[in-house]
Amino acid sequence: MSLCRRLLLSPRFVPLCLVAALAVRLCWVLFVEARPIDDFGWYYDRAVDLAAGRGLTVQGVPTAYWPVGYPLLLAGLFVLTGPSLLAAKLLNVALGVGIVWLSYRIARRLFSSQAAGRMALLLLAFYPNHIAYTSLTASETPFLFLMLLGCLILLRKKHRLRDDGLAGIVFGLGCLTKPTMLFVPAVFFGLSLLSRFRWPTVARGLVVYGALGLVILPWCVRNYEVFGRPVFIVTSGGINLLIGNNPLANGGYGRVDPVSEALVVAEKDEGAREIVARTIARRYIQEHPGRTIGLVPSRLWHLYAKDVEGIYWNELAGGAEEGPVAGRPFFVLKILAELYYLVILAMFAAWLLRAPFPWPAQSALGLGLIVYFTLVMMPLFGSSRFHFVLVPCFAWYAGAWLAARVTVTATASALTPLIAPTVEERASGVHAIPRREW
């Protein structure tokens, strides 16, 4: 414990953790070969098309089945480097380190505590599943980076109108990456208004959503021109709803019954397939409300039970399933990753049990995001991939709990700079957890 406290107090702690986060992600990318498969291959191929000026198309036909944000980001990179899988992976390394740093800054603000921020930083620097994602051309990493960046901008102590506009732009880019970003600012401002209703807070929210709308408007106009009807970002919403609501649904990513599948596939137009799938799913929900509600526990299980899908996809993408011995290192890594995940969840639960209630609006931001993204998935289906974005939220609270355990026996004079809010933070009205709780 003494060694932990000395490391925590060291001015080199943060840069060393960031360097370590960079090193482990870079090593993973360089030594673990993963080719683009499944939707990872779709993102990569569409980025190549965009960089070549062919637009978001599949065999020359315009598409919006998956979001355009990540292919557009890769296309911008490929304009500079040419189509390069290594360049895409190195971009993920940079974004992954950025996620770690942003999480540290946010945790420090949420709890007005350097110690909590540093512990969250340490937990995420070596988080196995996030490290594994750096070799996948998946939209999860850029989406999480944009969400954390937008939240950090909103959390600035001295916010200005231009900051809210900038946050709206960032959240708009996040919407183009995954549409679920749409209500993340609403979570932030909703918690602020529940704590204290103020018209300036409402005005800030309007500015954020005004900027967000301007960012996504061109893509919505493009979709209207392509499909002849309003389409918000993607055309896969109805398909996902049908996967989670049909006679063969099991709460996870599963099969669609043959009759429904035949009706959807019969439509040649992508937009028409989305409408048919959504109509069938809604009818099933109306006719089977009991079974729909009964699948909620299974959806929660599939959403949160495991946290090894990044390693699993690396295993498939690298061909490890082709031999009886090749997959063994991945099997060990999956065990370690799951244990790491469960320990963080346990520390998160311990924080919930020890934290003073009601929680200050600012420190409840992570809880609000956890509730929001959980509710979004409940009408659809559960998948461990969907909680990728929530791992930093769990780590914020796990870091706060862990910081309390490490620093509880330290001298007050040594730890005051890490635990107590600064003069600026007190002046800005940031709520700190009472000293006795630490």
C-alpha positions as CSV (number, residue, x, y, z in Angstrom):
1,M,0.0,0.0,0.0
2,S,2.9,2.3,0.7
3,L,4.3,1.7,-2.7
4,C,1.0,2.3,-4.3
5,R,0.6,5.6,-2.5
6,R,4.1,6.7,-3.6
7,L,3.3,5.8,-7.2
8,L,0.0,7.5,-7.1
9,L,1.6,10.7,-5.8
10,S,4.4,10.7,-8.4
11,P,4.2,13.5,-11.0
12,R,5.4,10.9,-13.5
13,F,2.3,8.6,-12.9
14,V,0.1,10.0,-15.7
15,P,2.7,10.2,-18.5
16,L,4.0,6.7,-17.6
17,C,0.5,5.2,-17.7
18,L,-0.1,6.9,-21.1
19,V,3.2,5.6,-22.5
20,A,2.4,2.1,-21.2
21,A,-1.1,2.3,-22.8
22,L,0.6,3.3,-26.1
23,A,3.2,0.5,-25.8
24,V,0.8,-2.4,-25.1
25,R,-1.6,-1.3,-27.9
26,L,1.2,-0.8,-30.4
27,C,2.6,-4.3,-29.5
28,W,-0.8,-5.9,-30.0
29,V,-1.2,-4.3,-33.4
30,L,2.3,-5.3,-34.5
31,F,2.3,-8.9,-33.2
32,V,-1.4,-9.9,-33.6
33,E,-2.5,-10.1,-37.2
34,A,-6.2,-9.5,-37.8
35,R,-7.6,-9.1,-41.3
36,P,-10.9,-7.2,-41.8
37,I,-13.8,-9.7,-41.6
38,D,-17.6,-9.4,-41.2
39,D,-18.7,-5.8,-40.6
40,F,-15.1,-4.8,-40.0
41,G,-14.4,-5.7,-43.6
42,W,-17.5,-3.7,-44.7
43,Y,-16.1,-0.6,-42.9
44,Y,-12.7,-1.0,-44.5
45,D,-14.1,-1.6,-48.0
46,R,-16.5,1.3,-47.8
47,A,-13.6,3.6,-46.7
48,V,-11.6,2.5,-49.7
49,D,-14.6,3.4,-51.9
50,L,-15.0,6.8,-50.3
51,A,-11.3,7.6,-50.7
52,A,-11.6,6.7,-54.4
53,G,-14.6,9.0,-54.8
54,R,-17.2,6.2,-55.3
55,G,-19.3,7.3,-52.4
56,L,-20.9,5.0,-49.8
57,T,-21.9,2.2,-52.2
58,V,-21.9,-1.6,-52.5
59,Q,-21.3,-2.7,-56.0
60,G,-22.2,0.7,-57.2
61,V,-25.5,0.8,-55.3
62,P,-25.8,3.6,-52.6
63,T,-26.2,2.2,-49.1
64,A,-26.8,3.4,-45.6
65,Y,-27.0,0.0,-43.8
66,W,-24.2,0.8,-41.5
67,P,-23.2,4.3,-40.4
68,V,-21.0,6.5,-42.6
69,G,-18.9,8.1,-39.8
70,Y,-16.1,5.5,-39.4
71,P,-15.7,4.8,-43.1
72,L,-15.5,8.5,-43.7
73,L,-12.8,8.8,-41.0
74,L,-10.8,6.0,-42.6
75,A,-11.3,7.5,-46.0
76,G,-9.7,10.8,-44.8
77,L,-6.8,8.8,-43.6
78,F,-6.5,6.8,-46.8
79,V,-6.4,10.0,-48.8
80,L,-3.1,10.7,-47.1
81,T,-1.7,7.2,-46.8
82,G,-3.4,5.2,-49.5
83,P,-5.6,2.1,-48.5
84,S,-3.6,0.7,-45.6
85,L,-4.8,-1.7,-42.9
86,L,-1.7,-0.8,-40.8
87,A,-2.6,2.9,-41.0
88,A,-6.2,2.1,-39.8
89,K,-4.8,0.1,-36.9
90,L,-2.3,2.8,-35.9
91,L,-5.2,5.3,-35.9
92,N,-7.0,2.9,-33.5
93,V,-3.9,3.0,-31.3
94,A,-3.9,6.8,-31.1
95,L,-7.6,6.8,-30.4
96,G,-7.2,4.1,-27.8
97,V,-4.6,6.2,-25.9
98,G,-6.9,9.2,-26.3
99,I,-9.7,7.3,-24.7
100,V,-7.5,6.5,-21.7
101,W,-6.4,10.1,-21.3
102,L,-10.0,11.5,-21.7
103,S,-11.3,9.0,-19.2
104,Y,-8.7,10.2,-16.7
105,R,-9.7,13.9,-17.2
106,I,-13.4,13.1,-16.9
107,A,-13.0,11.0,-13.7
108,R,-10.9,13.8,-12.2
109,R,-13.7,16.2,-12.9
110,L,-16.6,14.0,-11.8
111,F,-15.1,13.3,-8.4
112,S,-13.0,16.5,-8.0
113,S,-10.2,14.1,-7.2
114,Q,-6.8,13.5,-8.9
115,A,-6.6,10.1,-7.1
116,A,-9.8,8.8,-8.7
117,G,-8.7,10.1,-12.1
118,R,-5.3,8.4,-11.8
119,M,-6.8,5.1,-10.8
120,A,-9.3,5.1,-13.7
121,L,-6.3,5.9,-15.9
122,L,-4.4,2.9,-14.6
123,L,-7.4,0.5,-15.0
124,L,-8.1,1.5,-18.6
125,A,-4.4,1.7,-19.7
126,F,-4.2,-2.1,-19.5
127,Y,-7.8,-3.0,-20.2
128,P,-7.6,-6.2,-22.2
129,N,-10.6,-6.0,-24.4
130,H,-10.0,-2.4,-25.4
131,I,-6.4,-3.3,-26.3
132,A,-7.7,-6.1,-28.5
133,Y,-10.0,-3.8,-30.4
134,T,-7.0,-1.7,-31.7
135,S,-6.4,-4.3,-34.4
136,L,-10.0,-4.3,-35.6
137,T,-11.5,-1.9,-38.0
138,A,-14.5,-1.4,-35.8
139,S,-16.5,1.7,-35.1
140,E,-16.5,1.2,-31.4
141,T,-13.1,2.9,-30.7
142,P,-13.8,6.1,-32.6
143,F,-17.3,6.3,-31.3
144,L,-16.1,6.0,-27.7
145,F,-13.4,8.6,-28.3
146,L,-15.9,11.1,-29.7
147,M,-18.4,10.5,-26.8
148,L,-15.7,11.1,-24.1
149,L,-14.4,14.1,-26.0
150,G,-17.8,15.7,-26.1
151,C,-18.5,15.0,-22.5
152,L,-15.2,16.5,-21.4
153,I,-15.9,19.7,-23.4
154,L,-19.3,20.0,-21.6
155,L,-17.6,19.4,-18.2
156,R,-15.2,22.4,-18.7
157,K,-15.2,24.6,-15.6
158,K,-15.4,27.9,-17.6
159,H,-17.6,26.9,-20.6
160,R,-18.4,29.3,-23.4
161,L,-20.9,29.3,-26.1
162,R,-18.3,28.2,-28.6
163,D,-17.5,25.2,-26.4
164,D,-21.1,24.1,-26.5
165,G,-21.1,24.5,-30.3
166,L,-17.9,22.5,-30.5
167,A,-19.4,19.7,-28.3
168,G,-22.4,19.6,-30.6
169,I,-20.1,19.1,-33.6
170,V,-18.3,16.3,-31.8
171,F,-21.6,14.6,-30.8
172,G,-22.8,15.1,-34.4
173,L,-19.8,13.2,-35.7
174,G,-20.5,10.6,-33.1
175,C,-24.1,10.2,-34.4
176,L,-22.7,9.6,-37.8
177,T,-20.6,6.9,-36.3
178,K,-23.3,5.3,-34.2
179,P,-26.9,6.8,-34.0
180,T,-27.1,6.0,-30.3
181,M,-25.0,9.1,-29.6
182,L,-28.1,11.2,-30.2
183,F,-29.3,11.4,-26.6
184,V,-25.9,11.4,-24.8
185,P,-26.0,15.2,-24.5
186,A,-29.6,14.9,-23.2
187,V,-28.3,12.6,-20.4
188,F,-25.8,15.3,-19.4
189,F,-28.2,18.2,-19.4
190,G,-31.0,16.1,-17.9
191,L,-28.9,15.3,-14.9
192,S,-27.9,19.0,-14.5
193,L,-31.5,20.1,-14.7
194,L,-32.7,17.5,-12.2
195,S,-30.1,18.8,-9.8
196,R,-31.0,22.5,-10.4
197,F,-33.2,23.9,-13.1
198,R,-31.6,26.8,-14.8
199,W,-32.5,28.4,-18.1
200,P,-28.9,28.9,-19.1
201,T,-28.5,25.1,-18.9
202,V,-31.5,24.7,-21.3
203,A,-29.9,27.3,-23.6
204,R,-26.7,25.3,-23.6
205,G,-28.5,22.2,-24.6
206,L,-30.2,24.0,-27.5
207,V,-26.8,25.2,-28.8
208,V,-25.4,21.7,-28.6
209,Y,-28.3,20.1,-30.4
210,G,-28.3,22.9,-33.0
211,A,-24.7,22.2,-33.8
212,L,-25.4,18.4,-33.8
213,G,-28.3,18.8,-36.2
214,L,-26.2,20.8,-38.6
215,V,-23.6,18.1,-38.7
216,I,-26.0,15.2,-39.5
217,L,-28.3,17.2,-41.8
218,P,-26.3,16.7,-45.0
219,W,-26.3,12.9,-44.5
220,C,-30.0,12.8,-43.7
221,V,-30.7,14.8,-46.9
222,R,-28.5,12.4,-48.9
223,N,-30.5,9.4,-47.5
224,Y,-33.8,11.1,-48.4
225,E,-32.6,11.5,-52.0
226,V,-31.5,7.9,-52.2
227,F,-34.4,6.2,-50.5
228,G,-37.2,8.6,-51.1
229,R,-38.2,8.9,-47.5
230,P,-36.6,10.3,-44.2
231,V,-33.9,7.9,-43.0
232,F,-32.0,8.8,-39.8
233,I,-28.4,7.8,-40.4
234,V,-28.9,4.1,-41.1
235,T,-31.3,1.6,-42.6
236,S,-30.4,-1.3,-40.2
237,G,-32.7,-0.3,-37.3
238,G,-35.6,-2.4,-38.5
239,I,-33.4,-5.5,-39.1
240,N,-31.9,-5.2,-35.5
241,L,-35.4,-4.8,-34.1
242,L,-36.5,-7.9,-35.9
243,I,-33.5,-9.9,-34.7
244,G,-34.5,-9.2,-31.1
245,N,-38.3,-9.7,-31.6
246,N,-39.3,-12.8,-33.6
247,P,-40.3,-16.4,-32.6
248,L,-36.7,-17.5,-32.6
249,A,-35.3,-14.5,-30.6
250,N,-33.3,-15.6,-27.5
251,G,-32.2,-12.2,-26.1
252,G,-28.9,-12.2,-28.0
253,Y,-27.8,-11.9,-31.6
254,G,-29.6,-14.8,-33.1
255,R,-31.7,-16.0,-36.0
256,V,-34.9,-14.6,-37.6
257,D,-37.7,-17.1,-38.3
258,P,-37.8,-18.3,-41.9
259,V,-41.2,-16.6,-42.8
260,S,-40.1,-13.2,-41.6
261,E,-36.7,-13.6,-43.2
262,A,-38.3,-14.5,-46.6
263,L,-40.6,-11.4,-46.5
264,V,-37.6,-9.1,-45.8
265,V,-35.3,-10.7,-48.4
266,A,-38.0,-10.5,-51.0
267,E,-37.6,-6.7,-51.0
268,K,-34.8,-5.7,-53.4
269,D,-34.5,-2.1,-52.1
270,E,-32.5,-1.6,-48.9
271,G,-34.9,1.0,-47.6
272,A,-37.9,-1.2,-48.3
273,R,-36.3,-4.1,-46.4
274,E,-35.9,-1.9,-43.4
275,I,-39.6,-0.9,-43.4
276,V,-40.8,-4.5,-43.8
277,A,-38.5,-5.7,-41.0
278,R,-39.6,-2.9,-38.6
279,T,-43.3,-3.6,-39.4
280,I,-43.0,-7.3,-38.7
281,A,-41.0,-6.7,-35.4
282,R,-43.6,-4.2,-34.1
283,R,-46.4,-6.5,-34.9
284,Y,-44.7,-9.3,-33.0
285,I,-44.1,-7.1,-30.0
286,Q,-47.8,-6.0,-30.0
287,E,-49.0,-9.6,-30.2
288,H,-46.5,-11.1,-27.8
289,P,-45.9,-8.5,-25.0
290,G,-45.3,-11.1,-22.4
291,R,-42.5,-12.8,-24.3
292,T,-40.9,-9.5,-25.2
293,I,-40.7,-8.5,-21.6
294,G,-39.6,-11.9,-20.6
295,L,-36.5,-11.7,-22.8
296,V,-35.2,-8.6,-20.9
297,P,-33.2,-10.7,-18.4
298,S,-31.6,-12.7,-21.2
299,R,-30.8,-9.4,-23.1
300,L,-29.1,-8.1,-19.9
301,W,-27.1,-11.3,-19.6
302,H,-25.9,-11.2,-23.2
303,L,-25.1,-7.5,-22.8
304,Y,-23.0,-7.7,-19.6
305,A,-22.0,-11.3,-18.9
306,K,-18.8,-11.3,-21.0
307,D,-16.2,-8.9,-22.1
308,V,-13.9,-10.9,-24.5
309,E,-15.4,-10.2,-27.9
310,G,-12.5,-8.1,-29.0
311,I,-10.1,-11.1,-28.4
312,Y,-12.7,-13.4,-30.0
313,W,-12.8,-11.4,-33.2
314,N,-9.0,-11.2,-33.3
315,E,-9.0,-15.0,-33.0
316,L,-11.3,-15.4,-36.0
317,A,-9.7,-12.7,-38.0
318,G,-6.2,-14.1,-37.5
319,G,-7.2,-17.7,-38.4
320,A,-6.6,-19.1,-34.9
321,E,-9.6,-21.4,-35.2
322,E,-7.8,-23.3,-38.0
323,G,-5.6,-25.4,-35.7
324,P,-6.0,-27.2,-32.4
325,V,-3.1,-25.3,-30.8
326,A,-3.3,-21.9,-32.4
327,G,-6.2,-20.7,-30.3
328,R,-4.8,-21.6,-26.9
329,P,-3.1,-18.2,-26.2
330,F,-6.3,-16.5,-27.1
331,F,-8.2,-18.8,-24.7
332,V,-5.8,-17.7,-21.8
333,L,-6.2,-14.1,-22.8
334,K,-10.0,-14.4,-22.7
335,I,-9.9,-15.8,-19.2
336,L,-7.6,-12.9,-18.0
337,A,-9.8,-10.4,-19.8
338,E,-13.0,-11.7,-18.2
339,L,-11.4,-11.7,-14.7
340,Y,-10.2,-8.1,-15.3
341,Y,-13.7,-7.1,-16.3
342,L,-15.4,-8.8,-13.3
343,V,-13.0,-7.1,-10.9
344,I,-13.8,-3.7,-12.3
345,L,-17.6,-4.5,-12.0
346,A,-17.1,-5.6,-8.4
347,M,-15.3,-2.3,-7.6
348,F,-18.0,-0.4,-9.3
349,A,-20.6,-2.2,-7.2
350,A,-18.6,-1.4,-4.1
351,W,-18.6,2.3,-4.9
352,L,-22.4,2.2,-5.3
353,L,-22.7,0.7,-1.9
354,R,-20.4,3.2,-0.2
355,A,-21.2,6.4,-2.0
356,P,-23.4,9.0,-0.3
357,F,-26.9,9.3,-1.7
358,P,-28.3,11.2,-3.5
359,W,-25.3,11.4,-5.8
360,P,-24.3,14.9,-7.0
361,A,-25.5,15.4,-10.6
362,Q,-21.9,15.7,-11.9
363,S,-20.7,12.4,-10.4
364,A,-23.8,10.7,-11.6
365,L,-22.9,11.2,-15.3
366,G,-21.4,7.8,-15.7
367,L,-24.5,6.2,-14.1
368,G,-26.8,8.1,-16.4
369,L,-24.8,6.9,-19.4
370,I,-25.0,3.3,-18.2
371,V,-28.7,3.5,-17.7
372,Y,-29.2,5.1,-21.1
373,F,-27.2,2.7,-23.2
374,T,-28.8,-0.3,-21.3
375,L,-32.3,1.0,-22.1
376,V,-31.5,1.6,-25.7
377,M,-30.5,-2.1,-26.1
378,M,-33.5,-3.6,-24.4
379,P,-36.0,-3.4,-27.3
380,L,-33.3,-4.9,-29.6
381,F,-30.9,-7.7,-28.4
382,G,-28.0,-7.9,-26.0
383,S,-24.4,-8.3,-27.1
384,S,-21.2,-7.7,-25.1
385,R,-20.0,-5.5,-28.0
386,F,-22.7,-3.0,-27.1
387,H,-21.2,-2.3,-23.6
388,F,-17.8,-1.4,-25.0
389,V,-18.7,2.2,-24.7
390,L,-19.6,1.8,-21.0
391,V,-16.3,0.4,-19.8
392,P,-14.8,3.8,-19.0
393,C,-18.0,4.6,-17.0
394,F,-17.5,1.5,-14.8
395,A,-13.8,2.4,-14.5
396,W,-14.5,5.9,-13.3
397,Y,-16.4,4.6,-10.3
398,A,-14.0,1.7,-9.8
399,G,-11.1,4.2,-9.8
400,A,-12.9,6.3,-7.2
401,W,-13.4,3.3,-4.9
402,L,-9.9,2.0,-5.5
403,A,-8.4,5.5,-4.8
404,A,-10.2,5.6,-1.4
405,R,-8.8,2.2,-0.5
406,V,-5.2,3.1,-1.4
407,T,-5.2,6.6,0.2
408,V,-7.3,5.9,3.3
409,T,-4.3,5.4,5.6
410,A,-2.1,8.1,4.1
411,T,-1.4,11.4,5.8
412,A,-3.8,14.2,5.0
413,S,-1.0,16.6,4.1
414,A,0.4,14.3,1.5
415,L,-2.9,13.5,-0.1
416,T,-4.7,16.9,0.0
417,P,-3.5,17.7,-3.6
418,L,-5.0,14.5,-4.9
419,I,-8.2,14.2,-2.9
420,A,-9.5,17.6,-2.0
421,P,-11.0,19.8,-4.7
422,T,-8.9,22.7,-5.8
423,V,-9.8,26.4,-5.2
424,E,-11.0,26.7,-8.8
425,E,-13.1,23.6,-8.5
426,R,-14.8,24.9,-5.3
427,A,-15.4,28.2,-7.0
428,S,-17.0,26.5,-10.1
429,G,-19.5,24.7,-7.9
430,V,-18.2,21.2,-8.4
431,H,-19.6,18.8,-5.8
432,A,-16.9,16.8,-4.1
433,I,-17.6,13.6,-2.1
434,P,-17.3,14.5,1.6
435,R,-13.8,13.9,3.0
436,R,-15.1,11.3,5.5
437,E,-16.2,9.1,2.6
438,W,-12.6,9.0,1.4
